Amino acid sequence: MRNAAALERSALACLAVLLLLGTGFSAVGAAPSTTRLSFTVPSNLGSVQNLGDQSYVVSGGRVAAAAVDGIPLDSGAQVTFTLNAQVKEASVSGSAAFRLQGSVLGVPISASAVVAITNSLTISQVGGPLAGSCPAAGANACGELPVLFGGVTVIQVTRAGSTTYDRTVLYFENPYFNPFGKPIVIAAMDKAVVIVATYGVGEIQWQGTQVGGPVVGVLGTSTPVAGVLSLVSTESEDLVVGTAVDQGTISLSSMIPSFLDVTGLYKGTSYIPAPGPHDDCSTLFGFPAGSGVCTMTGFDSVGSYAMSGSPVLVAGSYSTTWTVPAVAFTSTSTATVAR
């Protein structure tokens, strides 16, 4: 789950469809009794349990700053770059390339490279919060969130009348850490090339992401409710506009009362809230605070769901607010329970 007259209408529509398709209730005769259910995942107790697989498509952009061999390029430099990367559990793969053209004190200079992505620097490796908790399976089973994608390459640098070749490790920043198309870093480990540039395309496909947490609530006017909420999601995220659409399975389990153990489908939309100065994390990349090359953001989500058990239907809507960074959440939900 990454307001609300429209959502309530949607939830009731889902309930009506399930009833008509046949779920153990007859379309003829007495209507099932309905009860209001409200529940929450309280006080950021929800969490990411497995990031799942990730696929990145990134390209751009406009140069904010660039240097070759430690020498800054004149203003007006231009760059084109692409990144296509996949993350599966703890392994990464893919390819990236860039071409930089500019000048130093008026003398033309260009640099370019193509790299096979073979490794990454992850958020937990740089001291950030773990994005997955898999205590029984080990951290690798959860997947990881790369901060940088990297691989060994040869950077070609051409100056007036000469060309040099530098074998190094080249890294591309994950745009997840600077949404809304803001500048990301492309840099060689030996600093042969350092580029800070915006991006015009920044898309992530998330597959098999698992989140969940404890729920507490009320059924009807006074019956206490408690249990566990779990979701497995597929999500398409556009980091340029800061929005996402997601869908997947949703379930309530270990519930009190037990007839609320239900499972079904959900769909929703999410957006990245506008970050403030306190969300800056540029120092993560060795840049001065406030330089704008890293932003930790939250995530806000709304959507609807329909779940069923035996003999019960639960259809409703949710609203979820994630922490900064988005590794924990609080969620509220209202639903209609039909028995």
N, C-alpha and C positions, 0 to 999 in steps of 0.2 A: 504494500500500500504506500507506495512511494510518492446558501448552501441550500433551504435545501429542498425547496418545493419540487424542483425538477428531478432531483435524485430520489425523492420519495415516490414520485410518479413512476420513475424508472424501476425502482425496487418492486412496487406493486405490480407493474407490468410483467416483470420477471416471474413473480409469484403466480400470476394468472396463467402465463404460458406453461409453467411447470404443471399446474393443475390440469390444464387441458390436454397436455401430452400424456398424462397418466402417471401418477406417482403414488398410487395406492388409495387415492380419494376418488370418489365417483363424481362425474360431471352432472349427474342427475340426482336429485334428492337433497338432503340436508347439507348446507354449507359447513365446512370445518370451522371450529371455533378458533379465534385469533386472539393473540396476546401481544402486547408491546414488550420488546426486549431492548434494553440499553446496556452497553458494556464499554469498558475502556481498557487499554493497555496503559497503565498509569506511569507517570513520572519517569519517562525515558527508560522503562524496563524492557521495551522491545529492542531487538538487536538483529544485525546481519549475522546469520549463522553459516552461510556459504555464499560467496560472491558468484559462483558458477562460472560459466565460460563467457569471455568477452571478445568482441571483434571491433576493431577501430578503423575508421577511414577518416583521414585528415589531409587537408591541403590548404595552401595559402601562398602568399599573403603579402603584407607590407612590412618593410624593415623598420623596426624601432631603433635598433643599434646593431652594429656588426664590426668585427675585427678579424684580421688575418695575421697570424703570428704575433698577436698582441698589439698590433697597430690598428687603431680605429679607422674605419672607412669614412670618406667624406659623406655628407648628407646626400640623399638622393639615390643610395644603393638600392638595388632591386633583387628579389629572391623569388624563386619558385621552389616548392617542396611538396612531397607526398609522403604519407605514412600509411601503410596497411599492415596491421598487426593483430595477432590472435593470442589470447591467453586461455590456456586450458589447465586448470589446477595450478601447479607451480611452474609450468613450462610456457615459454613464449616463442613465437615464430612470426615471420612476415618479412616485409621489405620496406625500405625507405630510400629517398633520394633528395638531393637539393642541388640547386645551381644559383650561385651568388655572383652578381656583377656590380661593379662600382669603381671607385678610384681612391687613391691615397695621394693627397696633395696634387690632385689633378691628373695623376698617372693611372691609366686604366689597370684594373686587376680583376680577376675572376677566380672562382673556386667551385668545385663540384665533386660529388661523390655519390655512389650507389652502395647501399649496405644491406646485407641479409641480417634481419633481427634474430639474434640468438640468445640474448640475455636481457635482464632488466634489473633495475634498482627499485625495490618495493618500499611501500610506505612504512612497514615495520622495520626494515633495515635502516631507515634514516631516523628512527626514533619516534615515528608517528604511531597512532593507535592501530591495533590489528583490526582488519576489516572482516575477519571471520573468526569464530570461536570454536570449533570442532574439538572440544577437549578430549574426546575419546579416540578420535581418528588422527590427530596430529594436524599441525597448521597447514601442511602442504595439501591435505585433502580439502581444505576450504577454498582453495584458490587464493590468489593474491592480487593486490591492486598496484600495478607498476607506477612509479613516479617518473621513471625514465626507461625508454626502450633503447637497446644498444646492440652494437655488433662491430666486428673488426672490418675495416675498410681501408682504401687508399684514397686520400684526398688529393685531387689535382689542383694546383694553384698556378695560374698563368699571369705573369707580369710582362711588361713590354720586352718582347724578344726572348723570353725564357719561360720554361715550365718546370715545376718541381712536383715530386710525388712524395706524400707523407703517409706512412702506414700507421694507423692509430685506431682507437676505439671511438666511435661516434655515437652520441646519445641524442635522442629526441624526447622532449618533455611530453608527458601525457596531458592532453588538453583538459582532461577532467579537473586538473588543478588550476586552470584559468579559464572559466567558462565565458560565454558571450563573445567568443572570437578574440579575446584579449591576448596580448603577446605571450608566446611560449618560447622555450630555449632550444636551440640546436647547437651542440657544442662537442668538440673533440676533447678527449681526455687530456691530451697534451697541449690544448688551447691553440692548436694550429688554426682552427676556425671557431669563432663564437658568434652566433646569430640570435637575436631576439626579434621575433616577427609575429604578426597577427596571422589568423587563419580564417578562411572563408567557408571551409567545410570541416566540421568536427562532429562525427557521429559515432555512437557506441551502441552495439547490439549486445544486450545481456541475455544469457540463456541459462535457465536452471538456478537463478538466484533464490536463496532461501532466507526468509526472515520470520521472526515470531517473537512471542512473549506471553507472559501471564495475563489473564483477563479477570476483571471483577465487574459485577454489574447487578442489575435488578430485572427480574421477570415480572411483568404485571406491575402491581403497586408496591409489593413488599418482599417477594421471594428472592433471596440472595442468589447470585450466580457467580461461579468461579471456574477457572479452567485454563486451557492453553490455546492460543491462536497461532496458526502456522500458515504460511503462504509459500508457494513455489511459482516463480514469475518468469515471463519473457518480456523484455522491455526494449523499446527503441527510443534512444535519447539523442536529441539534437542540442549540442553544446553551444551552437551559435545563437539560437533563439532562447535557449534555456528551458526547453520543455521536453516532456517524454510521455509516451503512451505505453501502458502495460496491461497485461492480462495473465491469467494463470489459474491455479487451483488454490482454494482456501478451505481451511477446516478448523473446527473447534473440537478439542479432545480433552479427555480426563475431566469432563464437565460435571459440575454439581448445579442443578440436577442432571443425571446421566442421559436423559432423553435429548439433551442439547448437543450430544456428540454427533456432529453433522459435517458433511463435506460437499463441496460444489465448485463453482467457478466465480471469478471476479474479473472486473475490468475497471480501469481508471486512467486518470491523467495526473501528471505531476509537473511542477515547475520549480526552477531554482530561484529562490528569493534574491533580491538585489543585495550584494554584499556590502558591508561597511568597512571602514578603515581597520577595525579590530580583527577582520578576517584575513588580513594580509599575511602571507607566509613566504615572502620572497627570500628571506634568509635561509630557507630550506635548500635553495640552489646557490647559496653563496653571494646573492645580490643584496644590496642595501634594502632595509625595510622601507616599504612604500614604493619600490621600483615597479611593482605591478606585474611581476612574472609568476606569481603564485597566489591563489585565493582559495581558502577553505570555505566551503559553502554548505548550507543546509539543503533541505528538500521538503517540499510540501505536496501532499497528494490527496485527491478525493476520488471517489468511485462508488460502485455498487456491486452487489453480490447476490447469489441465490444458492443456498445450501439445502441438502436434504438428508434425512436419516430415517429411522423406522420407529414410529410413524409420524414424522414431523418435517415441516418445511420452514426454513428461515431465510427471509429476503430483506435486504436493507441497504444502507449506505454508510460510508465511513469518511473520516477526515483525519489525516495523519500529518504530524509535524516532526521532522528529523532534527537532530542536533547538528552543530557545526564542529567538526566535519560530520557527514551523514553516516554515522555508524550506530546510532541509537535513536529510538523514536517513542513518541507518545501518540496514542490513537483513540478516537472516540467513535462509537457506532450506535445507530438506532436501527431496529429491525421489527418486522412483523413475524410472529411465530404462529403457524397454522398446524393444528393437530386434528 
